[in-house]
Amino acid sequence: MPRSADRAFEILEIIGASKKGLKHGEISQALNIPKSSVSKLLASLVARDYLVIDTLTRVYSIGPQVLSLANSYLAGLDIVHIAQPIIWKAMRETDESASLMIKSGDEGLIVCKEESPHIVIARLSIGARVPLYASAGGKAILAFLSSEEVDHYLSSVELAPLTATTITNPDMLRRELKLIRARGLAHCNGEQFEDLFSIAAPVFGWDSRVVASVGTPFPRIRSNTQRERVIEDVLRKSSAELSRKLGLRWNSLSFRR
């Protein structure tokens, strides 16, 4: 790649990572590029609308052409197609079934799944709908919705007891979601099906909003601390990889409200 093109990408990346934009001197200093070279590159990027400059503050920020390219990319995304090899890999590394869940109305919808070779497995097929409040995948999504979205969900859904351990108190569920948000993982211990344990991690889109969850359900008879740690590590890696492929810059994400 020509040096000038490489530097142009570096400029776009550093300005894109700055919330307030950057001035000419700040860009030159941050990238260790001579000011004269930066001036030519900035002028070219502004002329092509990849950058815009505030004539009063002389601050450069991302321009409309970048957004146009991003929209074209996002329009062509197929989360199931992108997730398929990641879900398959998660199944292989955990030796348990793995699935991708999205929010569909007030329910969770399984849109991608790879089943483990075990005889005893959790059989939730693609297209299955599950309650968000009583599943690890659903809680992983709920935990990263806005407070207003969670309030709306709780006001429109009955937290019906599906088993003896189902969380049916809204305040208890809110506390659970807060813990999930802090650790980045959700657990479900027999809350939907008595003999089923599951773990899930949230998946984020380019705008840092939660779009899905990657989860692994397995019978409680195969549950132990060491196995859970392995599954948690795999799911963290899987959700991070899928989020990155959906355009997320991880340094833009905070797990705190």
MARROGU-602277 format. One line per 8 residues: their letters; for each residue y, z, x of C-alpha. Coordinates in steps of 0.001 Angstrom, whole numbers, plus 500000, padded with zeros to 6 digits. Example, Ala and Ser with C-alpha at 12.3 -4.5 7.8 and 13.67 -1.06 7.14 Angstrom:
AS) 495500 507800 512300 ~ 498940 507140 513670
***
This chain:
MPRSADRA) 500000 500000 500000 ~ 503466 499122 501386 ~ 505402 502161 502600 ~ 508282 501461 500197 ~ 505926 501409 497206 ~ 504291 504639 498347 ~ 507704 506285 498623 ~ 508729 505014 495200
FEILEIIG) 505676 506701 493682 ~ 506489 509908 495566 ~ 510003 509846 494122 ~ 508720 509346 490579 ~ 506195 512154 490996 ~ 508639 514700 492390 ~ 511279 513926 489771 ~ 508641 513989 487028
ASKKGLKH) 507579 517462 488164 ~ 511168 518739 487959 ~ 512309 519869 484516 ~ 516021 519435 485290 ~ 515857 516353 487464 ~ 516973 516070 491098 ~ 519987 514877 493058 ~ 519902 512296 495838
GEISQALN) 520028 514840 498646 ~ 517335 517015 497071 ~ 514967 514060 496863 ~ 515654 513048 500458 ~ 515096 516577 501734 ~ 511983 517277 499659 ~ 510228 514085 500740 ~ 511710 513931 504249
IPKSSVSK) 512985 510405 503657 ~ 516275 509168 505174 ~ 519104 509103 502628 ~ 519697 505405 503204 ~ 516094 504583 502305 ~ 516217 506860 499266 ~ 519386 505142 498029 ~ 517723 501726 497969
LLASLVAR) 514622 503013 496205 ~ 516624 504962 493637 ~ 518786 501939 492869 ~ 515694 499799 492326 ~ 514029 502390 490070 ~ 517187 502845 488015 ~ 517602 499073 487645 ~ 514076 498859 486221
DYLVIDTL) 514601 501886 483916 ~ 511976 503997 485658 ~ 514767 506457 486414 ~ 518091 507254 484820 ~ 521082 508898 486470 ~ 523630 511204 484868 ~ 526974 509781 485990 ~ 528656 513201 485824
TRVYSIGP) 526082 515422 487564 ~ 524498 512640 489669 ~ 521074 513993 488681 ~ 518139 511590 488478 ~ 515486 512002 485787 ~ 512539 510004 484449 ~ 513558 506866 482548 ~ 512271 505151 479390
QVLSLANS) 510061 502661 481221 ~ 507797 505488 482397 ~ 507451 506684 478804 ~ 506629 503152 477692 ~ 503827 502904 480236 ~ 502553 506358 479299 ~ 502455 505444 475624 ~ 500504 502288 476390
YLAGLDIV) 497999 504332 478384 ~ 497665 507028 475735 ~ 497217 504472 472961 ~ 494164 503157 474750 ~ 492548 506547 475317 ~ 489224 507271 473665 ~ 488517 510948 474255 ~ 484828 510598 473360
HIAQPIIW) 484321 507719 475778 ~ 486141 509611 478530 ~ 484334 512875 477804 ~ 480788 511475 477600 ~ 479936 511564 481326 ~ 481632 514959 481699 ~ 479610 516427 478821 ~ 476417 514938 480272
KAMRETDE) 477189 516450 483671 ~ 477891 519854 482098 ~ 474509 519733 480362 ~ 472758 518875 483622 ~ 474517 521613 485607 ~ 473961 524360 483031 ~ 470552 523215 481784 ~ 471929 523872 478294
SASLMIKS) 473338 521651 475571 ~ 477020 520770 475916 ~ 479443 519406 473355 ~ 483025 518336 472719 ~ 484820 519741 469693 ~ 488134 518690 468168 ~ 490150 520285 465373 ~ 489769 518436 462085
GDEGLIVC) 491867 520074 459392 ~ 490857 523735 459321 ~ 487457 523092 460897 ~ 485962 522169 464214 ~ 484271 518773 464467 ~ 481570 517962 467031 ~ 482373 514475 468339 ~ 480238 514296 471481
KEESPHIV) 477057 516106 472518 ~ 474294 516099 475096 ~ 471174 518150 474296 ~ 469292 520134 476923 ~ 465568 519559 477546 ~ 464686 523058 476295 ~ 462428 523286 473256 ~ 464598 526031 471731
IARLSIGA) 468170 524752 471508 ~ 471199 524946 469239 ~ 470941 521886 467034 ~ 474465 520984 465979 ~ 474580 517222 465705 ~ 477543 514910 466229 ~ 479665 515018 463085 ~ 478798 518645 462347
RVPLYASA) 481692 520759 461100 ~ 481974 524399 462108 ~ 484427 527205 461308 ~ 487056 527567 464014 ~ 487204 531358 463724 ~ 483447 531856 464196 ~ 482664 529471 467061 ~ 483500 529553 470760
GGKAILAF) 484772 525975 470671 ~ 486923 526696 467644 ~ 488396 529876 469094 ~ 489137 528074 472372 ~ 491269 525649 470371 ~ 492892 528259 468128 ~ 493897 530391 471116 ~ 496144 527668 472489
LSSEEVDH) 497839 526602 469272 ~ 501397 527770 468657 ~ 501987 531066 466845 ~ 503169 529100 463826 ~ 500015 527010 463764 ~ 497812 530100 464003 ~ 499797 531760 461195 ~ 499301 528686 459007
YLSSVELA) 495580 528620 459769 ~ 495089 532288 458926 ~ 497062 531941 455706 ~ 494942 529030 454504 ~ 491426 529980 455618 ~ 489177 532767 454381 ~ 487544 534569 457301 ~ 484216 534843 455541
PLTATTIT) 481444 536948 457138 ~ 478765 534532 458314 ~ 476844 537217 460228 ~ 477237 540934 460889 ~ 479405 540205 463957 ~ 481771 537602 462466 ~ 485420 538519 462983 ~ 486896 538730 459475
NPDMLRRE) 490051 540747 460185 ~ 493073 538538 461015 ~ 494570 541119 463399 ~ 491280 541425 465276 ~ 491088 537645 465530 ~ 494642 537488 466881 ~ 493724 540023 469574 ~ 490633 537995 470422
LKLIRARG) 492719 534816 470713 ~ 495144 536595 473032 ~ 492276 537563 475346 ~ 490935 533998 475274 ~ 494359 532653 476175 ~ 494588 535044 479117 ~ 491196 534167 480608 ~ 490989 530512 479552
LAHCNGEQ) 487515 530891 478047 ~ 486120 531749 474616 ~ 482848 533511 473831 ~ 480964 533742 470567 ~ 478113 536221 470280 ~ 476202 535615 467062 ~ 479349 535164 464955 ~ 478218 531958 463267
FEDLFSIA) 474460 532154 463800 ~ 472890 535492 464642 ~ 470679 534262 467473 ~ 473249 531973 469087 ~ 475554 532683 472017 ~ 478200 530173 473065 ~ 480972 529727 475599 ~ 483810 527192 475476
APVFGWDS) 486900 526124 477417 ~ 490018 524410 476039 ~ 490929 520808 476830 ~ 494580 519771 477073 ~ 496401 516478 476697 ~ 499212 515044 478802 ~ 501810 517163 476961 ~ 499933 520447 477686
RVVASVGT) 498874 520803 474041 ~ 495271 521711 473304 ~ 493338 518716 471955 ~ 489699 519782 472119 ~ 487211 522165 473675 ~ 484130 521784 475826 ~ 481383 524204 474857 ~ 477839 525272 475587
PFPRIRSN) 475776 526978 472861 ~ 472427 528548 473744 ~ 469944 531040 472257 ~ 470672 534693 472986 ~ 467202 535065 474484 ~ 468411 532977 477465 ~ 471636 534929 477851 ~ 472273 537072 480921
TQRERVIE) 475291 537841 483075 ~ 474386 535518 485940 ~ 473641 532602 483618 ~ 476898 533148 481729 ~ 478897 533058 484967 ~ 477325 529752 485951 ~ 478109 528255 482540 ~ 481681 529576 482632
DVLRKSSA) 482299 527949 486027 ~ 480869 524619 484847 ~ 482941 524647 481658 ~ 486127 525468 483560 ~ 485523 522493 485851 ~ 484574 520239 482939 ~ 487645 521088 480860 ~ 489908 520683 483897
ELSRKLGL) 488423 517274 484702 ~ 488724 516031 481133 ~ 492280 517367 480795 ~ 493239 515590 484013 ~ 491766 512332 482743 ~ 493830 512763 479567 ~ 496988 512927 481651 ~ 497569 516652 482136
RWNSLSFR) 499322 517829 485277 ~ 497809 521281 485757 ~ 500914 522733 487384 ~ 502726 522133 484086 ~ 500356 524377 482129 ~ 500769 528083 481556 ~ 498138 530248 479907 ~ 500827 532584 478606
R) 502715 532282 475355
***
